Amino acid sequence: MDSLSQIVLGAAVGVAVLGRRMGPRRAAIAGGILGTLPDLDVLVRYDDPVDSFIMHRGWSHSLLVQAAVTPLFGEAMLRLSKALRDQRMLTYIAVYLCLSTHALLDAMTIYGTKLLWPLSVQPFAVGSVFIIDALYTLPLLVAMIWALTQKDWTPRIGKVVAAGLILSSAYQAWCFTAQQVVTARAQAFLQQQHIAADRLLAIPTPFNSYLWRVIALQDREDRYLNIYMPVFGGPAQTTVYSHPRGTALKTCLGENAALEKLAWFSRGYYRLDRRPGQGGDEGNDGGDVVLSDLRMGLTPNYAFQFAINGDVPRRLGGSRGTQADIDWLLANLWHDPVTRRAEVAARLNLQELHRTVAANAGDRRC
């Protein structure tokens, strides 16, 4: 999740556990600092941008590593705060909860979090909440602000913090439930259209948990479908877009370490495209083979795109969205299934869903 969410979650946990001992203000500050510590792994730099991408949320987000370092931070807090010097176990509990709730919250996003590193390097990625969601953050933000204004503990501050934690946790439960509902609806929708999908992944669209994007991979057709549907609504509120995956371009790459790493990290939800290189050469022997992680960002403005055919892979920048995307998102949230401008050429009607669209075959030349 975003840094603000992690800070306010850590602050709320800190106040809930240590507020009576330290006072709500100091407990909120301590919890907020602890709650953001795992993200300091971004300061570790790698020469390879692919490694920088896939190694984030690694060792510092491991529940095992966090347990190991809890005594280190706990003892530091015992020495800095007289109010905690006879509360070693309570302090340790607070430290571990501030660190581990950070990792567990990150695991609810689609990026992935290596919760069991080094025993397992497989990221846990539920994907039920968008990385920035005000409905999750606001209750905790209110609780943190309230705590920072209070020097001494009162039953009221305890109730405010408890309410913030309960509401934010309930929202996470709603997001997970909505994901399961949308996944089941997408499966039923495709069955009604006699469409076979090899894999499905439901992800919330930006900043909300009501309109979802379901990625349906069709390996045989070498394409994927973007299916946009709200939690409640029927086929009339559902729009479908077909895009090429371009996996035949793998033959142009041979043994390619960047491709292997990114294909593993994305769990197979990626596409390959041929694009003009930095020199503008569009011929068979020029240009870039670009891998895009389909899980993060909206087509074609994916958040993580890498040119992987050179000796050293390069991360590519680009637009993250436009005003047209905002208008499209708001319209679809209100059950007005307008066509997304960036995908207008790829939209399918229900009669076309069972066909492999030749126009989406893509450029497969090496």
Residue pairs with C-beta under 8 A, 6 or more apart in sequence:
1 105
1 106
1 108
1 109
1 129
1 131
1 132
1 133
1 136
2 131
2 132
2 137
3 36
3 39
4 137
4 141
5 105
5 132
5 133
5 136
5 137
5 140
6 35
6 36
6 38
6 39
6 102
6 105
6 106
7 32
7 35
7 36
7 144
8 32
8 35
8 137
8 140
8 141
8 143
8 144
9 35
9 101
9 102
9 105
9 140
9 168
10 31
10 32
10 33
10 34
10 35
10 36
10 98
10 101
10 102
11 27
11 28
11 29
11 31
11 32
11 35
11 140
11 143
11 144
11 147
12 28
12 31
12 140
12 143
12 144
12 147
12 161
12 164
12 165
12 168
13 31
13 35
13 94
13 97
13 98
13 101
13 165
14 27
14 28
14 29
14 30
14 31
14 32
14 34
14 35
14 94
14 98
15 24
15 27
15 28
15 31
15 143
15 144
15 147
15 157
15 161
16 158
16 161
16 162
16 165
17 27
17 31
17 90
17 93
17 94
17 97
18 27
18 30
18 31
18 84
18 90
18 91
18 94
19 27
19 28
19 147
19 153
19 157
19 158
19 161
20 153
20 158
21 27
21 83
21 84
21 87
21 90
22 30
22 81
22 83
22 84
23 83
23 150
23 151
23 152
23 153
24 146
24 147
24 148
24 150
24 151
24 152
24 153
24 157
24 161
25 147
25 148
25 149
25 150
25 151
26 81
27 147
28 144
28 147
28 148
29 148
30 77
30 81
30 94
31 94
31 98
32 144
34 73
34 94
34 95
34 98
34 99
35 98
35 99
35 101
35 102
36 102
37 60
37 73
37 99
37 102
38 57
38 60
38 61
38 66
38 99
38 102
38 103
38 106
39 60
39 102
40 60
41 55
41 56
41 57
41 58
41 59
41 60
41 61
42 56
44 55
45 52
46 52
46 55
47 312
48 258
48 312
48 313
49 306
49 313
49 314
49 315
50 258
50 261
50 262
50 306
50 308
50 313
50 315
51 261
52 315
53 262
53 265
53 304
53 306
53 315
54 261
54 262
54 265
56 111
57 103
57 106
57 111
57 112
57 113
57 114
57 123
58 114
58 117
58 121
59 65
59 114
59 117
59 118
61 102
61 103
61 106
61 113
61 114
61 115
61 117
62 103
62 114
62 115
62 116
62 117
62 118
63 100
63 103
63 115
63 116
64 116
64 117
64 118
64 119
65 117
66 96
66 99
66 100
66 103
67 96
69 99
70 92
70 95
70 96
70 99
71 92
73 95
73 99
74 88
74 91
74 92
74 95
77 84
77 91
77 95
78 84
78 85
78 87
78 88
78 91
84 90
84 91
103 113
103 115
104 115
106 113
107 113
107 115
107 124
107 125
107 126
108 126
108 127
108 128
108 129
108 172
108 175
108 176
109 125
109 126
109 127
109 129
109 130
109 131
110 125
110 126
110 127
110 203
110 295
110 296
111 123
111 125
111 131
111 296
112 123
112 124
112 125
112 265
113 123
113 124
113 125
114 120
114 121
114 122
114 123
114 124
115 124
116 122
123 265
125 267
126 176
126 179
127 179
127 201
127 202
127 203
127 295
128 172
128 175
128 176
128 178
128 179
128 204
128 209
129 136
129 172
129 175
129 204
129 209
130 203
130 204
130 205
130 206
130 207
130 208
130 209
132 206
132 207
133 171
133 175
133 204
133 207
133 208
133 209
134 207
135 171
135 208
135 209
136 168
136 171
136 172
136 175
137 168
139 163
139 164
139 165
139 167
139 168
139 171
140 164
140 165
140 168
142 160
142 164
143 160
143 161
143 163
143 164
143 165
144 164
146 157
146 160
146 161
147 157
147 160
147 161
150 157
171 209
174 209
175 204
175 209
178 204
178 209
178 210
178 212
178 231
179 202
179 204
179 212
181 231
182 202
182 212
182 214
182 229
182 231
183 200
183 202
183 214
185 229
186 200
186 202
186 214
186 216
186 227
186 229
187 197
187 200
189 227
189 229
189 235
189 238
190 196
190 197
190 216
190 227
192 235
193 350
193 353
193 354
194 354
195 216
195 218
195 225
195 353
195 354
196 218
197 216
197 217
197 218
197 225
198 217
198 218
198 219
198 220
199 216
199 217
199 268
199 269
200 214
200 215
200 216
200 217
201 214
201 215
201 267
201 269
201 295
202 212
202 213
202 214
203 212
203 213
203 214
203 215
203 295
204 210
204 211
204 212
204 213
205 211
205 212
205 213
205 228
205 298
205 329
205 332
206 298
206 321
206 329
207 329
208 329
208 333
209 231
210 230
210 231
210 333
211 228
211 229
211 230
211 329
211 332
211 333
212 228
212 229
212 230
212 231
213 226
213 227
213 228
213 298
214 225
214 226
214 227
214 228
214 229
215 224
215 225
215 226
215 227
215 269
215 294
215 295
216 224
216 225
216 227
217 224
217 245
217 268
217 269
218 224
218 225
221 356
222 244
222 245
222 246
222 247
222 248
222 361
222 362
223 242
223 243
223 244
223 245
223 356
223 357
223 360
224 242
224 243
224 245
224 269
224 271
224 294
225 240
225 241
225 242
225 243
225 348
226 240
226 241
226 243
226 299
226 343
226 346
227 238
227 239
227 240
228 238
228 239
228 240
228 241
228 332
228 337
228 340
229 237
229 238
229 239
230 237
230 332
230 333
230 335
233 335
235 350
236 337
237 332
237 335
237 337
238 337
239 332
239 337
239 339
239 340
239 347
240 347
240 348
240 350
240 353
241 299
241 340
241 343
241 346
241 347
241 348
242 346
242 348
242 357
242 360
243 271
243 299
243 343
243 346
243 360
244 271
244 360
244 361
244 362
245 270
245 271
245 272
245 362
246 271
246 272
246 273
246 274
246 362
246 363
246 364
247 271
247 272
248 364
249 272
249 273
249 274
249 289
249 364
249 366
250 256
250 259
250 272
251 366
252 289
252 309
252 366
253 259
253 289
253 308
253 309
256 308
256 309
258 291
258 306
258 308
258 313
259 291
259 308
262 270
262 291
262 293
262 306
262 308
263 270
263 291
265 293
266 293
266 294
266 295
267 295
269 293
269 294
269 295
270 291
270 292
270 293
270 294
271 291
271 292
271 294
272 289
272 290
272 291
273 289
273 290
273 292
273 362
273 363
274 287
274 288
274 289
274 290
274 363
274 365
275 287
275 288
275 290
275 307
276 282
276 286
276 287
276 288
277 286
277 287
277 288
277 307
278 288
279 286
281 287
284 365
284 366
288 307
288 309
288 310
288 314
289 307
289 308
289 309
290 305
290 306
290 307
290 308
290 316
291 305
291 306
291 308
292 300
292 302
292 304
292 305
293 302
293 303
293 304
293 305
294 302
296 302
296 303
296 304
297 303
297 304
297 320
298 321
298 325
298 340
298 342
299 342
299 343
299 346
300 342
301 318
301 319
301 320
301 321
301 342
303 320
304 315
305 315
305 316
305 318
306 313
306 314
306 315
306 316
307 313
307 314
307 316
322 341
322 342
324 340
324 341
324 342
325 340
325 341
325 342
327 338
328 338
328 339
328 340
328 341
331 337
331 338
332 338
339 347
340 347
345 359
346 360
348 357
